Amino acid sequence: MTDKEIIQALRCCESGVQCTRCPVVRNKRCVNVMYKSAADLIERLTAENAALREKQRRISGRILSLI
């Protein structure tokens, strides 16, 4: 599932929108698929954020060493 599909599926379940608008409706275990995809997305974004914070710390350290 794409990030956009995961978010759309979560919004459908959260708001009670009919499942026919959900990108995982073809799967009989759609909720399990959606939960796994959402967890994977959260883990990936968390790792990306940590990497960006580390990069920012390195850049800040280099800037401070130049002052």
N, CA, C and O atoms as a Maestro MAE file, in Angstrom:
{
 s_m_m2io_version
 :::
 2.0.0
}

f_m_ct {
 s_m_title
 :::
 protein
 m_atom[268] {
  # First column is atom index #
  i_m_mmod_type
  r_m_x_coord
  r_m_y_coord
  r_m_z_coord
  i_m_residue_number
  s_m_chain_name
  s_m_pdb_residue_name
  s_m_pdb_atom_name
  i_m_atomic_number
  :::
  1 25 0.836 -1.186 0.000 1 A "MET " " N  " 7
  2 3 0.000 0.000 0.000 1 A "MET " " CA " 6
  3 2 0.874 1.240 0.000 1 A "MET " " C  " 6
  4 15 1.930 1.274 0.633 1 A "MET " " O  " 8
  5 25 0.432 2.239 -0.704 2 A "THR " " N  " 7
  6 3 1.136 3.517 -0.684 2 A "THR " " CA " 6
  7 2 0.769 4.268 0.597 2 A "THR " " C  " 6
  8 15 -0.212 3.941 1.264 2 A "THR " " O  " 8
  9 25 1.566 5.271 0.923 3 A "ASP " " N  " 7
  10 3 1.262 6.101 2.093 3 A "ASP " " CA " 6
  11 2 -0.140 6.700 1.973 3 A "ASP " " C  " 6
  12 15 -0.905 6.728 2.937 3 A "ASP " " O  " 8
  13 25 -0.453 7.176 0.777 4 A "LYS " " N  " 7
  14 3 -1.765 7.799 0.545 4 A "LYS " " CA " 6
  15 2 -2.899 6.794 0.754 4 A "LYS " " C  " 6
  16 15 -3.927 7.140 1.335 4 A "LYS " " O  " 8
  17 25 -2.725 5.552 0.288 5 A "GLU " " N  " 7
  18 3 -3.751 4.523 0.467 5 A "GLU " " CA " 6
  19 2 -3.929 4.156 1.935 5 A "GLU " " C  " 6
  20 15 -5.053 3.944 2.392 5 A "GLU " " O  " 8
  21 25 -2.832 4.082 2.669 6 A "ILE " " N  " 7
  22 3 -2.904 3.766 4.098 6 A "ILE " " CA " 6
  23 2 -3.703 4.838 4.826 6 A "ILE " " C  " 6
  24 15 -4.591 4.530 5.622 6 A "ILE " " O  " 8
  25 25 -3.387 6.082 4.552 7 A "ILE " " N  " 7
  26 3 -4.096 7.189 5.209 7 A "ILE " " CA " 6
  27 2 -5.564 7.186 4.818 7 A "ILE " " C  " 6
  28 15 -6.431 7.399 5.666 7 A "ILE " " O  " 8
  29 25 -5.852 6.946 3.547 8 A "GLN " " N  " 7
  30 3 -7.246 6.890 3.091 8 A "GLN " " CA " 6
  31 2 -7.999 5.773 3.808 8 A "GLN " " C  " 6
  32 15 -9.129 5.977 4.251 8 A "GLN " " O  " 8
  33 25 -7.391 4.602 3.927 9 A "ALA " " N  " 7
  34 3 -8.041 3.477 4.601 9 A "ALA " " CA " 6
  35 2 -8.304 3.791 6.065 9 A "ALA " " C  " 6
  36 15 -9.379 3.493 6.584 9 A "ALA " " O  " 8
  37 25 -7.321 4.393 6.733 10 A "LEU " " N  " 7
  38 3 -7.510 4.764 8.135 10 A "LEU " " CA " 6
  39 2 -8.637 5.773 8.294 10 A "LEU " " C  " 6
  40 15 -9.436 5.675 9.225 10 A "LEU " " O  " 8
  41 25 -8.704 6.737 7.393 11 A "ARG " " N  " 7
  42 3 -9.771 7.745 7.453 11 A "ARG " " CA " 6
  43 2 -11.143 7.105 7.211 11 A "ARG " " C  " 6
  44 15 -12.119 7.478 7.862 11 A "ARG " " O  " 8
  45 25 -11.224 6.147 6.283 12 A "CYS " " N  " 7
  46 3 -12.510 5.477 6.019 12 A "CYS " " CA " 6
  47 2 -12.998 4.746 7.272 12 A "CYS " " C  " 6
  48 15 -14.159 4.877 7.660 12 A "CYS " " O  " 8
  49 25 -12.111 3.980 7.897 13 A "CYS " " N  " 7
  50 3 -12.499 3.227 9.099 13 A "CYS " " CA " 6
  51 2 -12.866 4.175 10.240 13 A "CYS " " C  " 6
  52 15 -13.826 3.939 10.973 13 A "CYS " " O  " 8
  53 25 -12.096 5.237 10.377 14 A "GLU " " N  " 7
  54 3 -12.298 6.181 11.483 14 A "GLU " " CA " 6
  55 2 -13.625 6.911 11.357 14 A "GLU " " C  " 6
  56 15 -14.299 7.169 12.354 14 A "GLU " " O  " 8
  57 25 -13.998 7.244 10.113 15 A "SER " " N  " 7
  58 3 -15.183 8.078 9.943 15 A "SER " " CA " 6
  59 2 -16.450 7.294 9.608 15 A "SER " " C  " 6
  60 15 -17.529 7.877 9.509 15 A "SER " " O  " 8
  61 25 -16.328 5.980 9.434 16 A "GLY " " N  " 7
  62 3 -17.495 5.174 9.121 16 A "GLY " " CA " 6
  63 2 -17.916 5.241 7.665 16 A "GLY " " C  " 6
  64 15 -19.039 4.868 7.324 16 A "GLY " " O  " 8
  65 25 -17.023 5.713 6.803 17 A "VAL " " N  " 7
  66 3 -17.303 5.775 5.370 17 A "VAL " " CA " 6
  67 2 -17.443 4.348 4.845 17 A "VAL " " C  " 6
  68 15 -16.772 3.438 5.332 17 A "VAL " " O  " 8
  69 25 -18.296 4.155 3.872 18 A "GLN " " N  " 7
  70 3 -18.500 2.822 3.317 18 A "GLN " " CA " 6
  71 2 -17.190 2.241 2.813 18 A "GLN " " C  " 6
  72 15 -16.357 2.952 2.251 18 A "GLN " " O  " 8
  73 25 -17.016 0.949 3.019 19 A "CYS " " N  " 7
  74 3 -15.776 0.266 2.650 19 A "CYS " " CA " 6
  75 2 -15.497 0.303 1.146 19 A "CYS " " C  " 6
  76 15 -14.356 0.101 0.732 19 A "CYS " " O  " 8
  77 25 -16.500 0.554 0.338 20 A "THR " " N  " 7
  78 3 -16.265 0.566 -1.105 20 A "THR " " CA " 6
  79 2 -15.294 1.668 -1.520 20 A "THR " " C  " 6
  80 15 -14.727 1.608 -2.611 20 A "THR " " O  " 8
  81 25 -15.099 2.657 -0.680 21 A "ARG " " N  " 7
  82 3 -14.135 3.733 -0.976 21 A "ARG " " CA " 6
  83 2 -12.756 3.421 -0.411 21 A "ARG " " C  " 6
  84 15 -11.818 4.193 -0.610 21 A "ARG " " O  " 8
  85 25 -12.623 2.314 0.282 22 A "CYS " " N  " 7
  86 3 -11.364 1.949 0.925 22 A "CYS " " CA " 6
  87 2 -10.466 1.215 -0.070 22 A "CYS " " C  " 6
  88 15 -10.946 0.355 -0.809 22 A "CYS " " O  " 8
  89 25 -9.160 1.541 -0.102 23 A "PRO " " N  " 7
  90 3 -8.253 0.897 -1.050 23 A "PRO " " CA " 6
  91 2 -7.957 -0.570 -0.736 23 A "PRO " " C  " 6
  92 15 -7.415 -1.269 -1.592 23 A "PRO " " O  " 8
  93 25 -8.290 -1.056 0.449 24 A "VAL " " N  " 7
  94 3 -8.021 -2.462 0.786 24 A "VAL " " CA " 6
  95 2 -9.285 -3.301 0.870 24 A "VAL " " C  " 6
  96 15 -9.253 -4.400 1.423 24 A "VAL " " O  " 8
  97 25 -10.394 -2.813 0.336 25 A "VAL " " N  " 7
  98 3 -11.673 -3.511 0.460 25 A "VAL " " CA " 6
  99 2 -11.662 -4.869 -0.242 25 A "VAL " " C  " 6
  100 15 -12.464 -5.738 0.101 25 A "VAL " " O  " 8
  101 25 -10.777 -5.067 -1.210 26 A "ARG " " N  " 7
  102 3 -10.710 -6.344 -1.926 26 A "ARG " " CA " 6
  103 2 -10.246 -7.481 -1.025 26 A "ARG " " C  " 6
  104 15 -10.498 -8.648 -1.324 26 A "ARG " " O  " 8
  105 25 -9.583 -7.162 0.053 27 A "ASN " " N  " 7
  106 3 -9.020 -8.166 0.941 27 A "ASN " " CA " 6
  107 2 -9.984 -8.437 2.090 27 A "ASN " " C  " 6
  108 15 -10.418 -7.509 2.771 27 A "ASN " " O  " 8
  109 25 -10.319 -9.708 2.306 28 A "LYS " " N  " 7
  110 3 -11.268 -10.059 3.382 28 A "LYS " " CA " 6
  111 2 -10.699 -9.741 4.767 28 A "LYS " " C  " 6
  112 15 -11.452 -9.549 5.722 28 A "LYS " " O  " 8
  113 25 -9.386 -9.686 4.873 29 A "ARG " " N  " 7
  114 3 -8.758 -9.334 6.155 29 A "ARG " " CA " 6
  115 2 -8.237 -7.906 6.088 29 A "ARG " " C  " 6
  116 15 -7.119 -7.618 6.516 29 A "ARG " " O  " 8
  117 25 -9.059 -7.019 5.546 30 A "CYS " " N  " 7
  118 3 -8.610 -5.650 5.260 30 A "CYS " " CA " 6
  119 2 -8.087 -4.920 6.490 30 A "CYS " " C  " 6
  120 15 -7.107 -4.181 6.398 30 A "CYS " " O  " 8
  121 25 -8.715 -5.112 7.621 31 A "VAL " " N  " 7
  122 3 -8.275 -4.390 8.821 31 A "VAL " " CA " 6
  123 2 -6.872 -4.833 9.215 31 A "VAL " " C  " 6
  124 15 -6.043 -4.006 9.596 31 A "VAL " " O  " 8
  125 25 -6.601 -6.138 9.125 32 A "ASN " " N  " 7
  126 3 -5.257 -6.627 9.455 32 A "ASN " " CA " 6
  127 2 -4.215 -6.069 8.487 32 A "ASN " " C  " 6
  128 15 -3.120 -5.687 8.901 32 A "ASN " " O  " 8
  129 25 -4.558 -6.022 7.198 33 A "VAL " " N  " 7
  130 3 -3.647 -5.467 6.198 33 A "VAL " " CA " 6
  131 2 -3.398 -3.993 6.489 33 A "VAL " " C  " 6
  132 15 -2.259 -3.527 6.445 33 A "VAL " " O  " 8
  133 25 -4.451 -3.277 6.782 34 A "MET " " N  " 7
  134 3 -4.330 -1.849 7.049 34 A "MET " " CA " 6
  135 2 -3.486 -1.593 8.298 34 A "MET " " C  " 6
  136 15 -2.621 -0.717 8.288 34 A "MET " " O  " 8
  137 25 -3.728 -2.348 9.376 35 A "TYR " " N  " 7
  138 3 -2.963 -2.151 10.604 35 A "TYR " " CA " 6
  139 2 -1.473 -2.411 10.368 35 A "TYR " " C  " 6
  140 15 -0.631 -1.643 10.835 35 A "TYR " " O  " 8
  141 25 -1.143 -3.483 9.649 36 A "LYS " " N  " 7
  142 3 0.252 -3.788 9.374 36 A "LYS " " CA " 6
  143 2 0.883 -2.687 8.524 36 A "LYS " " C  " 6
  144 15 1.998 -2.244 8.797 36 A "LYS " " O  " 8
  145 25 0.172 -2.257 7.508 37 A "SER " " N  " 7
  146 3 0.689 -1.199 6.642 37 A "SER " " CA " 6
  147 2 0.891 0.093 7.421 37 A "SER " " C  " 6
  148 15 1.890 0.788 7.233 37 A "SER " " O  " 8
  149 25 -0.054 0.411 8.292 38 A "ALA " " N  " 7
  150 3 0.057 1.631 9.099 38 A "ALA " " CA " 6
  151 2 1.249 1.534 10.052 38 A "ALA " " C  " 6
  152 15 1.989 2.504 10.220 38 A "ALA " " O  " 8
  153 25 1.435 0.378 10.669 39 A "ALA " " N  " 7
  154 3 2.574 0.200 11.571 39 A "ALA " " CA " 6
  155 2 3.889 0.321 10.807 39 A "ALA " " C  " 6
  156 15 4.835 0.942 11.291 39 A "ALA " " O  " 8
  157 25 3.951 -0.273 9.609 40 A "ASP " " N  " 7
  158 3 5.156 -0.163 8.778 40 A "ASP " " CA " 6
  159 2 5.434 1.298 8.412 40 A "ASP " " C  " 6
  160 15 6.579 1.749 8.450 40 A "ASP " " O  " 8
  161 25 4.376 2.028 8.059 41 A "LEU " " N  " 7
  162 3 4.521 3.437 7.706 41 A "LEU " " CA " 6
  163 2 5.048 4.241 8.890 41 A "LEU " " C  " 6
  164 15 5.955 5.058 8.732 41 A "LEU " " O  " 8
  165 25 4.488 4.015 10.065 42 A "ILE " " N  " 7
  166 3 4.924 4.735 11.270 42 A "ILE " " CA " 6
  167 2 6.390 4.432 11.561 42 A "ILE " " C  " 6
  168 15 7.160 5.338 11.878 42 A "ILE " " O  " 8
  169 25 6.782 3.152 11.455 43 A "GLU " " N  " 7
  170 3 8.176 2.789 11.718 43 A "GLU " " CA " 6
  171 2 9.117 3.441 10.699 43 A "GLU " " C  " 6
  172 15 10.182 3.936 11.068 43 A "GLU " " O  " 8
  173 25 8.734 3.442 9.435 44 A "ARG " " N  " 7
  174 3 9.572 4.045 8.401 44 A "ARG " " CA " 6
  175 2 9.726 5.547 8.618 44 A "ARG " " C  " 6
  176 15 10.828 6.087 8.522 44 A "ARG " " O  " 8
  177 25 8.611 6.217 8.912 45 A "LEU " " N  " 7
  178 3 8.671 7.664 9.133 45 A "LEU " " CA " 6
  179 2 9.455 8.006 10.392 45 A "LEU " " C  " 6
  180 15 10.155 9.019 10.426 45 A "LEU " " O  " 8
  181 25 9.350 7.188 11.416 46 A "THR " " N  " 7
  182 3 10.117 7.393 12.646 46 A "THR " " CA " 6
  183 2 11.606 7.279 12.366 46 A "THR " " C  " 6
  184 15 12.396 8.088 12.854 46 A "THR " " O  " 8
  185 25 11.995 6.269 11.576 47 A "ALA " " N  " 7
  186 3 13.409 6.093 11.221 47 A "ALA " " CA " 6
  187 2 13.898 7.259 10.372 47 A "ALA " " C  " 6
  188 15 15.009 7.747 10.576 47 A "ALA " " O  " 8
  189 25 13.087 7.710 9.427 48 A "GLU " " N  " 7
  190 3 13.469 8.849 8.597 48 A "GLU " " CA " 6
  191 2 13.639 10.106 9.438 48 A "GLU " " C  " 6
  192 15 14.581 10.869 9.227 48 A "GLU " " O  " 8
  193 25 12.741 10.326 10.385 49 A "ASN " " N  " 7
  194 3 12.851 11.498 11.265 49 A "ASN " " CA " 6
  195 2 14.113 11.431 12.117 49 A "ASN " " C  " 6
  196 15 14.786 12.444 12.310 49 A "ASN " " O  " 8
  197 25 14.436 10.245 12.627 50 A "ALA " " N  " 7
  198 3 15.646 10.092 13.436 50 A "ALA " " CA " 6
  199 2 16.882 10.388 12.593 50 A "ALA " " C  " 6
  200 15 17.810 11.045 13.063 50 A "ALA " " O  " 8
  201 25 16.899 9.909 11.356 51 A "ALA " " N  " 7
  202 3 18.035 10.172 10.474 51 A "ALA " " CA " 6
  203 2 18.165 11.662 10.179 51 A "ALA " " C  " 6
  204 15 19.276 12.192 10.149 51 A "ALA " " O  " 8
  205 25 17.057 12.332 9.963 52 A "LEU " " N  " 7
  206 3 17.092 13.777 9.711 52 A "LEU " " CA " 6
  207 2 17.571 14.547 10.934 52 A "LEU " " C  " 6
  208 15 18.326 15.512 10.809 52 A "LEU " " O  " 8
  209 25 17.129 14.119 12.127 53 A "ARG " " N  " 7
  210 3 17.595 14.793 13.349 53 A "ARG " " CA " 6
  211 2 19.101 14.619 13.531 53 A "ARG " " C  " 6
  212 15 19.796 15.555 13.927 53 A "ARG " " O  " 8
  213 25 19.604 13.410 13.238 54 A "GLU " " N  " 7
  214 3 21.036 13.152 13.351 54 A "GLU " " CA " 6
  215 2 21.810 14.000 12.351 54 A "GLU " " C  " 6
  216 15 22.855 14.554 12.693 54 A "GLU " " O  " 8
  217 25 21.321 14.107 11.141 55 A "LYS " " N  " 7
  218 3 21.971 14.938 10.125 55 A "LYS " " CA " 6
  219 2 21.988 16.397 10.569 55 A "LYS " " C  " 6
  220 15 22.988 17.091 10.387 55 A "LYS " " O  " 8
  221 25 20.884 16.863 11.152 56 A "GLN " " N  " 7
  222 3 20.804 18.239 11.631 56 A "GLN " " CA " 6
  223 2 21.818 18.464 12.755 56 A "GLN " " C  " 6
  224 15 22.461 19.513 12.806 56 A "GLN " " O  " 8
  225 25 21.966 17.491 13.653 57 A "ARG " " N  " 7
  226 3 22.950 17.617 14.738 57 A "ARG " " CA " 6
  227 2 24.375 17.711 14.192 57 A "ARG " " C  " 6
  228 15 25.174 18.520 14.665 57 A "ARG " " O  " 8
  229 25 24.691 16.875 13.190 58 A "ARG " " N  " 7
  230 3 26.030 16.916 12.587 58 A "ARG " " CA " 6
  231 2 26.295 18.267 11.929 58 A "ARG " " C  " 6
  232 15 27.373 18.840 12.090 58 A "ARG " " O  " 8
  233 25 25.316 18.773 11.193 59 A "ILE " " N  " 7
  234 3 25.483 20.063 10.519 59 A "ILE " " CA " 6
  235 2 25.640 21.177 11.552 59 A "ILE " " C  " 6
  236 15 26.490 22.054 11.396 59 A "ILE " " O  " 8
  237 25 24.829 21.144 12.598 60 A "SER " " N  " 7
  238 3 24.929 22.163 13.655 60 A "SER " " CA " 6
  239 2 26.299 22.108 14.312 60 A "SER " " C  " 6
  240 15 26.878 23.151 14.616 60 A "SER " " O  " 8
  241 25 26.828 20.913 14.536 61 A "GLY " " N  " 7
  242 3 28.146 20.767 15.123 61 A "GLY " " CA " 6
  243 2 29.231 21.348 14.252 61 A "GLY " " C  " 6
  244 15 30.159 21.986 14.747 61 A "GLY " " O  " 8
  245 25 29.119 21.130 12.947 62 A "ARG " " N  " 7
  246 3 30.101 21.693 12.026 62 A "ARG " " CA " 6
  247 2 30.030 23.216 12.002 62 A "ARG " " C  " 6
  248 15 31.060 23.889 11.958 62 A "ARG " " O  " 8
  249 25 28.830 23.750 12.030 63 A "ILE " " N  " 7
  250 3 28.657 25.202 12.029 63 A "ILE " " CA " 6
  251 2 29.275 25.799 13.295 63 A "ILE " " C  " 6
  252 15 29.989 26.799 13.230 63 A "ILE " " O  " 8
  253 25 28.999 25.185 14.436 64 A "LEU " " N  " 7
  254 3 29.548 25.694 15.692 64 A "LEU " " CA " 6
  255 2 31.066 25.606 15.717 64 A "LEU " " C  " 6
  256 15 31.723 26.460 16.313 64 A "LEU " " O  " 8
  257 25 31.625 24.601 15.087 65 A "SER " " N  " 7
  258 3 33.095 24.473 15.080 65 A "SER " " CA " 6
  259 2 33.745 25.546 14.211 65 A "SER " " C  " 6
  260 15 34.926 25.849 14.380 65 A "SER " " O  " 8
  261 25 32.991 26.116 13.294 66 A "LEU " " N  " 7
  262 3 33.528 27.178 12.435 66 A "LEU " " CA " 6
  263 2 33.482 28.549 13.108 66 A "LEU " " C  " 6
  264 15 34.176 29.474 12.686 66 A "LEU " " O  " 8
  265 25 32.682 28.675 14.133 67 A "ILE " " N  " 7
  266 3 32.524 29.975 14.800 67 A "ILE " " CA " 6
  267 2 33.657 30.249 15.758 67 A "ILE " " C  " 6
  268 15 33.680 31.298 16.402 67 A "ILE " " O  " 8
  :::
 }
 m_bond[267] {
  # First column is bond index #
  i_m_from
  i_m_to
  i_m_order
  :::
  1 1 2 1
  2 2 3 1
  3 3 4 2
  4 3 5 1
  5 5 6 1
  6 6 7 1
  7 7 8 2
  8 7 9 1
  9 9 10 1
  10 10 11 1
  11 11 12 2
  12 11 13 1
  13 13 14 1
  14 14 15 1
  15 15 16 2
  16 15 17 1
  17 17 18 1
  18 18 19 1
  19 19 20 2
  20 19 21 1
  21 21 22 1
  22 22 23 1
  23 23 24 2
  24 23 25 1
  25 25 26 1
  26 26 27 1
  27 27 28 2
  28 27 29 1
  29 29 30 1
  30 30 31 1
  31 31 32 2
  32 31 33 1
  33 33 34 1
  34 34 35 1
  35 35 36 2
  36 35 37 1
  37 37 38 1
  38 38 39 1
  39 39 40 2
  40 39 41 1
  41 41 42 1
  42 42 43 1
  43 43 44 2
  44 43 45 1
  45 45 46 1
  46 46 47 1
  47 47 48 2
  48 47 49 1
  49 49 50 1
  50 50 51 1
  51 51 52 2
  52 51 53 1
  53 53 54 1
  54 54 55 1
  55 55 56 2
  56 55 57 1
  57 57 58 1
  58 58 59 1
  59 59 60 2
  60 59 61 1
  61 61 62 1
  62 62 63 1
  63 63 64 2
  64 63 65 1
  65 65 66 1
  66 66 67 1
  67 67 68 2
  68 67 69 1
  69 69 70 1
  70 70 71 1
  71 71 72 2
  72 71 73 1
  73 73 74 1
  74 74 75 1
  75 75 76 2
  76 75 77 1
  77 77 78 1
  78 78 79 1
  79 79 80 2
  80 79 81 1
  81 81 82 1
  82 82 83 1
  83 83 84 2
  84 83 85 1
  85 85 86 1
  86 86 87 1
  87 87 88 2
  88 87 89 1
  89 89 90 1
  90 90 91 1
  91 91 92 2
  92 91 93 1
  93 93 94 1
  94 94 95 1
  95 95 96 2
  96 95 97 1
  97 97 98 1
  98 98 99 1
  99 99 100 2
  100 99 101 1
  101 101 102 1
  102 102 103 1
  103 103 104 2
  104 103 105 1
  105 105 106 1
  106 106 107 1
  107 107 108 2
  108 107 109 1
  109 109 110 1
  110 110 111 1
  111 111 112 2
  112 111 113 1
  113 113 114 1
  114 114 115 1
  115 115 116 2
  116 115 117 1
  117 117 118 1
  118 118 119 1
  119 119 120 2
  120 119 121 1
  121 121 122 1
  122 122 123 1
  123 123 124 2
  124 123 125 1
  125 125 126 1
  126 126 127 1
  127 127 128 2
  128 127 129 1
  129 129 130 1
  130 130 131 1
  131 131 132 2
  132 131 133 1
  133 133 134 1
  134 134 135 1
  135 135 136 2
  136 135 137 1
  137 137 138 1
  138 138 139 1
  139 139 140 2
  140 139 141 1
  141 141 142 1
  142 142 143 1
  143 143 144 2
  144 143 145 1
  145 145 146 1
  146 146 147 1
  147 147 148 2
  148 147 149 1
  149 149 150 1
  150 150 151 1
  151 151 152 2
  152 151 153 1
  153 153 154 1
  154 154 155 1
  155 155 156 2
  156 155 157 1
  157 157 158 1
  158 158 159 1
  159 159 160 2
  160 159 161 1
  161 161 162 1
  162 162 163 1
  163 163 164 2
  164 163 165 1
  165 165 166 1
  166 166 167 1
  167 167 168 2
  168 167 169 1
  169 169 170 1
  170 170 171 1
  171 171 172 2
  172 171 173 1
  173 173 174 1
  174 174 175 1
  175 175 176 2
  176 175 177 1
  177 177 178 1
  178 178 179 1
  179 179 180 2
  180 179 181 1
  181 181 182 1
  182 182 183 1
  183 183 184 2
  184 183 185 1
  185 185 186 1
  186 186 187 1
  187 187 188 2
  188 187 189 1
  189 189 190 1
  190 190 191 1
  191 191 192 2
  192 191 193 1
  193 193 194 1
  194 194 195 1
  195 195 196 2
  196 195 197 1
  197 197 198 1
  198 198 199 1
  199 199 200 2
  200 199 201 1
  201 201 202 1
  202 202 203 1
  203 203 204 2
  204 203 205 1
  205 205 206 1
  206 206 207 1
  207 207 208 2
  208 207 209 1
  209 209 210 1
  210 210 211 1
  211 211 212 2
  212 211 213 1
  213 213 214 1
  214 214 215 1
  215 215 216 2
  216 215 217 1
  217 217 218 1
  218 218 219 1
  219 219 220 2
  220 219 221 1
  221 221 222 1
  222 222 223 1
  223 223 224 2
  224 223 225 1
  225 225 226 1
  226 226 227 1
  227 227 228 2
  228 227 229 1
  229 229 230 1
  230 230 231 1
  231 231 232 2
  232 231 233 1
  233 233 234 1
  234 234 235 1
  235 235 236 2
  236 235 237 1
  237 237 238 1
  238 238 239 1
  239 239 240 2
  240 239 241 1
  241 241 242 1
  242 242 243 1
  243 243 244 2
  244 243 245 1
  245 245 246 1
  246 246 247 1
  247 247 248 2
  248 247 249 1
  249 249 250 1
  250 250 251 1
  251 251 252 2
  252 251 253 1
  253 253 254 1
  254 254 255 1
  255 255 256 2
  256 255 257 1
  257 257 258 1
  258 258 259 1
  259 259 260 2
  260 259 261 1
  261 261 262 1
  262 262 263 1
  263 263 264 2
  264 263 265 1
  265 265 266 1
  266 266 267 1
  267 267 268 2
  :::
 }
}
